[in-house]
Amino acid sequence: MNIVTDVVLPIALAFIMFSLGLGLSISDFARIFTKPKEFFVGFVSQLIILPIVALILVFIWPLSPEIAIGVMILAAAPGGATSNILTSFAKGDVALSISLTAVISILSVITIPLILGISLSLLGTNLANEGISLMDIALKMFLIVTVPVLIGMLLKNILSAFEGIAKKISTVLFFLVLLGAVLAERENVITYFAQAGLITLILNIV
């Protein structure tokens, strides 16, 4: 068992989502109804258009099944706190960005397995043959993403003073986990970058 990817990474991601939950409130979800058009455009863009773009790229790009799965996971993953920060830097609608982050993070327990299942079946990749279970993905997403966000929201009032510290810890954890993952896979990093670096860059640009 790789201690970094199997233990440390899930715990770190759960804490990051918990800190995100500390910054969310019911009003973030209510904003869906006050700005329905803007929310709908962002929602459709992230949950439908982005995976379709990724699927097109994966179709035309010669990739191994593992890399193709990785690209689709990347496209299906919800935006986190970083997207809200970048929205602020770009002088965009931060409140709307937070609403999208909140809703899509909660729904990711359903959307990620669904997007993966549909896209990989279109690619002719059998998840069972790759040792991947959609039920396992959904359960892990629920435990690592949905539950921590909900706990954070429930404890928001009690731990309001901890929110700023939690976000700083989350930022540090993110970089430590990233560094740990790179070090753990240091023998394969160059190979992975050669296989997926360009297609990932193009996906982000598009």
C-alpha positions as CSV (number, residue, x, y, z in Angstrom):
1,M,0.0,0.0,0.0
2,N,1.3,3.5,-0.9
3,I,0.8,5.4,2.3
4,V,0.8,8.8,0.5
5,T,-1.9,8.0,-2.1
6,D,-4.0,5.5,-0.1
7,V,-4.0,7.2,3.3
8,V,-2.5,10.7,3.5
9,L,-4.1,12.0,0.2
10,P,-7.8,11.0,1.1
11,I,-7.4,12.5,4.6
12,A,-5.9,15.7,3.2
13,L,-8.6,16.0,0.6
14,A,-11.3,15.4,3.2
15,F,-9.9,18.2,5.4
16,I,-9.7,20.5,2.4
17,M,-13.4,19.9,1.6
18,F,-14.2,20.3,5.4
19,S,-12.5,23.8,5.3
20,L,-14.5,24.6,2.1
21,G,-17.7,23.6,4.0
22,L,-16.8,26.0,6.8
23,G,-17.0,28.8,4.3
24,L,-20.4,27.8,2.9
25,S,-23.9,28.6,4.0
26,I,-27.5,28.1,2.9
27,S,-27.3,31.5,1.2
28,D,-24.7,30.1,-1.2
29,F,-27.3,27.6,-2.4
30,A,-30.1,30.1,-2.4
31,R,-28.1,32.2,-4.8
32,I,-29.1,29.6,-7.5
33,F,-32.6,31.0,-7.5
34,T,-31.6,34.7,-7.5
35,K,-29.2,34.2,-10.5
36,P,-30.6,31.2,-12.2
37,K,-29.4,32.0,-15.7
38,E,-25.8,32.6,-14.7
39,F,-25.8,29.6,-12.5
40,F,-27.2,27.4,-15.2
41,V,-24.6,28.5,-17.7
42,G,-21.8,27.7,-15.3
43,F,-23.4,24.4,-14.2
44,V,-23.8,23.2,-17.8
45,S,-20.4,24.4,-18.8
46,Q,-18.7,22.5,-16.0
47,L,-20.8,19.3,-15.9
48,I,-21.6,18.8,-19.6
49,I,-19.4,20.9,-21.9
50,L,-16.1,20.3,-20.2
51,P,-16.5,16.5,-20.1
52,I,-17.6,16.5,-23.7
53,V,-14.4,18.5,-24.7
54,A,-12.3,16.0,-22.7
55,L,-14.1,13.1,-24.3
56,I,-13.4,14.5,-27.8
57,L,-9.7,15.0,-27.0
58,V,-9.5,11.4,-25.5
59,F,-11.1,10.0,-28.7
60,I,-8.6,11.6,-31.0
61,W,-5.6,11.2,-28.8
62,P,-3.7,7.9,-28.6
63,L,-3.9,7.2,-24.9
64,S,-3.7,4.2,-22.7
65,P,-6.9,3.3,-20.8
66,E,-5.4,4.5,-17.5
67,I,-4.5,7.9,-18.9
68,A,-7.9,8.3,-20.6
69,I,-9.6,7.6,-17.3
70,G,-7.4,10.2,-15.6
71,V,-8.3,12.8,-18.2
72,M,-12.0,12.2,-17.7
73,I,-11.7,12.3,-13.9
74,L,-9.9,15.6,-14.3
75,A,-12.7,16.9,-16.5
76,A,-15.4,15.6,-14.1
77,A,-13.9,16.8,-10.9
78,P,-15.5,19.8,-9.2
79,G,-13.8,23.1,-8.8
80,G,-12.5,23.8,-5.3
81,A,-11.6,26.8,-3.2
82,T,-8.8,27.7,-5.7
83,S,-11.4,28.4,-8.4
84,N,-13.1,30.9,-6.1
85,I,-9.7,32.6,-5.5
86,L,-8.9,32.8,-9.2
87,T,-12.4,34.2,-9.9
88,S,-11.6,36.9,-7.4
89,F,-8.3,37.7,-9.1
90,A,-10.1,37.9,-12.4
91,K,-12.7,40.3,-10.8
92,G,-15.5,37.8,-11.6
93,D,-18.6,37.0,-9.6
94,V,-17.1,35.3,-6.5
95,A,-20.5,34.7,-4.9
96,L,-21.7,32.8,-8.0
97,S,-18.4,30.9,-8.1
98,I,-18.9,29.8,-4.5
99,S,-22.4,28.7,-5.3
100,L,-21.2,26.6,-8.2
101,T,-18.4,25.1,-6.0
102,A,-20.9,24.2,-3.3
103,V,-23.5,22.6,-5.5
104,I,-21.1,20.7,-7.9
105,S,-19.0,19.5,-4.9
106,I,-22.1,18.0,-3.3
107,L,-23.3,16.5,-6.6
108,S,-19.9,15.0,-7.5
109,V,-20.7,11.8,-5.6
110,I,-23.2,11.2,-8.5
111,T,-21.7,13.1,-11.4
112,I,-18.2,11.7,-11.3
113,P,-19.2,8.1,-11.5
114,L,-21.9,8.9,-14.1
115,I,-19.5,10.9,-16.3
116,L,-16.8,8.2,-16.0
117,G,-19.3,5.4,-16.7
118,I,-20.8,7.1,-19.8
119,S,-17.5,8.3,-21.3
120,L,-15.6,5.1,-20.8
121,S,-18.4,3.0,-22.2
122,L,-18.3,5.3,-25.3
123,L,-14.5,4.7,-25.5
124,G,-15.1,1.0,-25.3
125,T,-13.2,0.7,-22.0
126,N,-14.6,-1.9,-19.6
127,L,-14.3,-0.5,-16.0
128,A,-14.3,-4.0,-14.6
129,N,-11.4,-5.0,-16.7
130,E,-9.5,-2.0,-15.4
131,G,-10.3,-3.0,-11.8
132,I,-12.6,0.1,-11.3
133,S,-16.0,0.0,-9.6
134,L,-18.4,2.9,-10.0
135,M,-19.9,2.0,-6.7
136,D,-16.5,2.3,-5.0
137,I,-15.9,5.6,-6.7
138,A,-19.3,7.0,-5.6
139,L,-18.7,5.8,-2.0
140,K,-15.2,7.3,-1.8
141,M,-16.5,10.6,-3.3
142,F,-19.3,10.6,-0.7
143,L,-16.9,10.0,2.2
144,I,-14.1,12.3,1.0
145,V,-16.1,15.2,-0.6
146,T,-19.8,15.3,0.4
147,V,-19.5,14.3,4.1
148,P,-16.7,16.7,5.0
149,V,-18.4,19.6,3.2
150,L,-21.7,18.9,5.1
151,I,-19.9,18.6,8.4
152,G,-18.1,21.9,7.7
153,M,-21.4,23.6,7.0
154,L,-23.0,22.1,10.2
155,L,-20.1,23.3,12.3
156,K,-19.7,26.6,10.6
157,N,-21.1,28.7,13.5
158,I,-19.2,26.8,16.2
159,L,-15.8,26.9,14.3
160,S,-16.2,30.2,12.5
161,A,-12.9,31.4,14.1
162,F,-11.1,28.4,12.8
163,E,-12.1,29.0,9.1
164,G,-9.2,31.2,8.2
165,I,-6.7,28.8,9.9
166,A,-8.4,25.8,8.2
167,K,-8.0,27.4,4.7
168,K,-4.3,28.1,5.4
169,I,-3.8,24.5,6.6
170,S,-5.7,23.3,3.4
171,T,-3.3,25.3,1.2
172,V,-0.3,23.8,2.9
173,L,-1.8,20.3,2.8
174,F,-2.5,20.7,-0.9
175,F,1.1,21.5,-1.8
176,L,2.5,18.8,0.6
177,V,0.2,16.2,-0.9
178,L,1.2,17.3,-4.4
179,L,4.8,17.1,-3.5
180,G,4.4,13.8,-1.8
181,A,2.6,12.3,-4.8
182,V,5.3,13.5,-7.1
183,L,8.0,12.0,-4.9
184,A,6.1,8.8,-4.6
185,E,5.8,8.5,-8.4
186,R,9.2,10.1,-9.1
187,E,10.3,7.2,-11.3
188,N,7.2,7.6,-13.5
189,V,6.6,11.4,-13.5
190,I,8.5,12.0,-16.7
191,T,6.6,9.2,-18.4
192,Y,3.2,10.4,-17.1
193,F,4.0,13.9,-18.1
194,A,4.9,12.8,-21.6
195,Q,1.7,10.8,-21.9
196,A,-0.8,13.3,-20.4
197,G,0.9,16.7,-20.1
198,L,0.0,18.0,-23.5
199,I,-3.6,16.8,-23.6
200,T,-4.1,18.2,-20.1
201,L,-2.7,21.6,-21.1
202,I,-5.0,21.6,-24.2
203,L,-8.0,20.6,-22.1
204,N,-7.3,23.6,-19.8
205,I,-6.8,26.0,-22.7
206,V,-10.0,24.9,-24.5
